[in-house]
Amino acid sequence: MKITVAGLGYVGLSNAIVLAQHHTVVGLDLDAARVAAVNDRVCPLVDQEMAAFLATETLDLRATTDPGEAYEGAEFVIVSTPTNYDEELSSFDTSSVEAVIADVVARNPDAVCVVKSTVPVGFTDRMVERFGHAVLFAPEFLREGRALFDNLHPSRIIVGDQDGQGEAAKRFADLLLAGSREPGAPVVLMRAAEAEAVKLFSNTYLAMRVAYFNELDTFAVRHGISSRAVIEGVGLDPRIGTDYNNPSFGYGGYCLPKDTKQLLANYWNVPQDLMRAIVDSNTTRKDFIATDILSRTPATVGIYRLVMKEGSDNFRSSSVQGVMKRLKAKGVEVLVYEPALAQDDFFRSEVVRDLAEFKERSEVIAANRYHDDLADVWDKVYTRDLYGRD
């Protein structure tokens, strides 16, 4: 079977690798350098499992920038293009997804489109009505930097279509299951709108948990008590548990900020209080972090890494950027140490490439996640990271 994957980011490339173990997969991307890397079996992303699979596993996988070559003869086309959140429209920008579907309909009307990009609730049904074409929605639950691992070991496989029990949805779910290392992983078929809601509510719950432990940490700091002691005492309740409880500068990254805001927008005519509180709490946390750093009265603050987590090269919407803006608004000079950056400045802040120079020039070093690189300047470090993990 030929399967096409449109968009070779973390979602698209990890799915392409999983499916290419047993099927012919063609990856389509606008970035010629990324396409060349995949064809050379070099991973263009920061993901250890992806890099290992591309280098060592037998995969029927190739990449191209040519839509005609990619779509011709494909039975499924997975759409994993970006859907950034548009603040003015209070919705995801789904134009890239819609463009792919339109192109598939024109070039290969027999192909089934599978949307894996995050979209508003009701989007898939609207695409079916608009194009008169088979469109499924299959939410993704991966972590950046562990994308392939999470697709090889899925917590669940969910596929949605118009009635919740279509044959195409079952076939696609079976393809993902066959490529995984978890033959017993739960497979759930449901309506497309329900699958879209699962994605948004899952990420909003994770954002709520981040916000909860961050507010606990803020309380502990303000009252001079140990955040760690309180968190560990709370987490011993098995109904709460000890996962996803490490304080931070706020939730961020590519998924949680935009998904919480989209879910809030979907609630415009539904009674709710919690979704708005989660979004507002994240803003309040950044205010607190900036204020706490400013209490040290630094003239220069160094930002150690913009990325949200270890093992990732992505810093889109990272929480530390919000802290940076608040510090700069108070007249503090901000320096940035971020090896993933190619430019010499980041939003009018100097990028310092030499770590020793960065540490020397920074009066306070703000680190959303601590690293042993900073052990020799611990007295300068400001972090709320208690456990040295994401």
N, C-alpha and C positions, 0 to 999 in steps of 0.2 A: 504494500500500500504506500502511496505517496502522500506525505503530509507536509504542508507548508507552514512556517512560523514567520509571521510578519512582525519584526521588531526583535532585535537580539540583545536586549538588556538582560537583567537578572532573571526576570520571569521567562522571557522568550528563549534565551539560550539554555536555561536549565531544562525547560520542557523539551526543547529540540534534542538535547543529549539523551534524556530519558527515552524518548520515542525512537531515536535513531539506533537504539540497541536492537530493535526488531523490525524497523520499517525504514523506507527511504524518506529522508527529511531534507527539505530545502529551506534554509533560513534567508529571509529577505530583510535588508537593512539599507538605509540611506547612506550610512557611513562606510565608505570604501575601505578605510583602514581596518575597521572592525570586521568587515567581510573577509578581507585578506588574512587577518589573524586567524579567524575560524578555519579558513581553508588550509592554513599552514599548521593547524592544530595547536595554536597558541591561544590561551584564554585572554580575551581583552578586558576582563573584569577581575576584581579581587575576590577570588573564591577558590579555596584550595582543592575541593573536590572536583570542581569544573576543570581546573587546570590539569589535574591528574587524569581525569577521564579523557579529555581531549588528547593528551599526550600518549596514553597507554592502552585505552580500550578500542575495540573494533566497533566503529560507528559508521553507519551509512548516512553521512551528513556532509552537506556542502552548503555554501552560502553564496548569495548573489545580490547585486543591486538592481537586477532586471525583473520587474513584476511579471512580464510575460513568461519568462522562464520559470519563475517561482510558482505561478498559479496554474499553469497548464498541467492538466491531468491529476491535480491534487484532489483527494477525497475530503480532506479536512483542511481548513485554513485557520490556524490559531492566530488571533489578533492580540498582540501584547505591546501596543504602541503607547506612548505616554498620554496620560489624562491629568494634566495639572489642574489645580483648583483655581477658578477664576473668582477673585474676591468681589468684583463688580457685579457679576451675574449670580453669585452665590451658588455656583454649580461647577462640576467638572467641565473642562474643555474637552469634549469628546470628538472634536473635528477630525483628528487623525484616525480614530477608530471608524468613524463614518466613511472616511475617504477609502480606507482599505475595503470595507464591505462593498461599497459602490464599485470599486475596481474589480473585486472578485465576481460580483454579479455580472458585470459586463464581459469579463474574460472567461469565466468558468462557472456558468450558472448551476452546474450539478454539484459544486463543492458546498459542504456545510461549513459555515463560519462559526468559530468558537471564540467568544470574547473572553479574554483573561485580564484585560485592563480593568481597573476599578471604575465603575460607572454608577450614575444615579439609579435608584429603584425605579423600574419601569422602562429603562432604556432599551433593553433587549426586545421587549414587546413592541416598542415603537419602531425599531429597526425592521422587524418582521412585517409590520403593517406598511412601512414606507417602501420596502424593497420587494415584498412578496417572496422572500427568500428564507431558507432555513438558517436560523441564527440561534446558537446556544450560549449560555453563560456558565463558565466554570471558574469560581473564585479561587484565588491563589492565597496560600497561607505561609509563605516562605519568609525567612529572615535574610537580609542582605549579608553577604559573606558566607552564608550557609544555604544558599538557594538550592543547589543540586542535592545536598544532603536532605533537605526538607522535602524535596520531590521524590527522592528515593525512599524516604521513610515518612510517608504522609500520615498526619493525624486523622485525616478523613479526605475522601474524594467526593466532591459535590458537583453535580451538573444539573443545570436548569434549562427547561424548554417551555413551550407554551402550555402544555397540559400536565407536565410533571412525570410523564411516563413514556416518552417517545423512544423509538428504536435507535435513532441517531445519538441521543444522549447516553443511552446504555452502551452503545458501541464505543463512544469516546471514553466513557468512564472505564471500560474494560481495557482500553489501550493504555491509559495511565496506570492502572493496577498491574498490568502485565509488565510494564517497564520499571515498576517499583521493587523494593526489596521486602515489602510487607504484603504478602498475599492475603492476609486477614484484615487489611485496613478497611474500615467502614466505608461503604459506597452508598451515597444517598442521592436519589433522583427527586427533584422537586420542580416547581414552576420557576421560571426564570426570575421573576420579581422576588420570589422568596430567596433564591440563591444570591441575588444582589444584596438583599437585606442581611443575609448571613455574613457576608463580607464586611459590610459597614458596621454592623453591631459587634462583630468579633473584634475589630480594631478599636471601636469605641470603648469596649470593655477593657482592653489592654491599656488604652489611654487613661481610663478612669482609675485603673490600679496604679499606674505611674503617678497620677495626680494625687491619689490617696496617700501613698507613702511619702511623696514630696511634702504634702501638707503636714503629715505626722512629723517629718524632719524639721520643717519650719517651726512647728510648735515646740519641739524639743530644744532647738537652738535658742529660741526666745525665752524659754524657761530654765535654761542652763542644765538640762538633763541629757542623758545619753540616748541619742537616736537609736543606736544599735541595740541597746538593752530593751528599749520599748518595742522595736521591730521584731526582735527575736521572741519576746514574750507574746506578742500578738500572733506571730506566725506559727507558734506551737499548737494553736487551735487547728485541727485538721481541716476544718471547713474553710480556713483562710490559707494556710500553707506558707511555705517559705520561698516560693518562686516569684520572680518579677517584682522584687521588693527593695531593690537597691536605689537609694535616692540619687537624684540627678539634678541638672539645671532645668529640667522640664522635658516633656515628651517632644520628639521632633522626628527628623528623617522624612522620607518620601511619603509614607503611608498615613501615620496617625494624625498629623495635623489636618491634612486635607479630608480624610475620611470622617473625622469627627465633625468638621464644618459642613460636609455634604449631608451627613445624617441630620444635623441640626436644620439645614435648609429643607430637607424632606419632611420635617416636622411642622412646617409653617402653619398648617391648619389642624394640628393634632395637639391636645393638651400635653405639656411636658415641662419639666424643670431641670432634670438631671443633665441633659445634653448641653444646655447652655452653661451649667455650672462647671462641667468638665473643661470646656473651652476657656471659660473665664479663669478657672483655677490655674491653667497653664500660663496665662499672662501674669497672674499674681505671683506665681513662683519665680518667674524671671525678674519681676520687680524686686522681690525679696533678695534674690541672689546678687543682683547689682548693688542693692543697698548695703548688703553685708560686706561685699568687696570694698565699697566706697568707705565703709567705716574704718578701714585701715589707712585711709587718706593717701592712697598711692598717686603719684604723678604719672606713672607708666604701668600699664597692666599688660602682661603677655598672655595671649590665648594659645594654650597648648592643644593643638589639633582642633579642626572644625568638624571632623567626621563624628557621627553620632555614636559609633561603636567600634570596637576592635575588629580588625579583619575586613573592613569596608573602606571603599574609596569615595563614598557618597556623603556629601555634606549639605544636600538640598534641605532647606528648612530646619537645619540643626538648631537646637535650643540655644547653643552658645552664641549664635549670631544675634539673637534677641538681647542677650546680655551685653554683647559688644555695643550695640546701638545705644543702650541705656548709659553705658559708661562714657561713650564718646559725647553723648548729649550733655554730660556733666563736665566736659572739658578735659577728660582723662586721655592721655595718649595711649593708643592701643597698638601693640605689635602682634603679629600672627606667625606662629610656627606651624606649617602644614605642608609636609612633603608632597601631598597629592596636588598642590597648586603649582601651575606653571608660570603664572604672572607674578610680578614684583609688588603688586598691591592688591588688597581685597577690600572693596568698598572704602577706599581712601585710607586704609590702614596698611602700614608697611609690612611686607612679608619678609621675615628674617629666615634665611635658609640654614645658617650655621647654628646648631643647637646650643653650643657653648656661648656664642654671642647673644643669642636669645635669652638665655638664663642670666647672663651678666647684666643685660640692659633692663630686664623686667624687675620692678620692685615687688609686684605680686604676680604670680602665675596662676591663671584660672584654668583648671583642667576638669572638664565634665567627667572624664574617666582618667583615673590615675595610671601612670606607667612608671616602671623602674628607671626610665630615663631621667626622672625628676628626683631621684632619691638623694642626690647630693645637694639639692636646694630645697629640701622639705620645708624649711622655715619660711620660704616664699610662697609655697603652694597653697592655693585655695581650691578645695574640692569638697563635694558632698558624697563622693564615692566611698562607701563603707566596706565593700566586699571585693573590689578589684575585678568586677565583672559587669556585663551589661544587664 
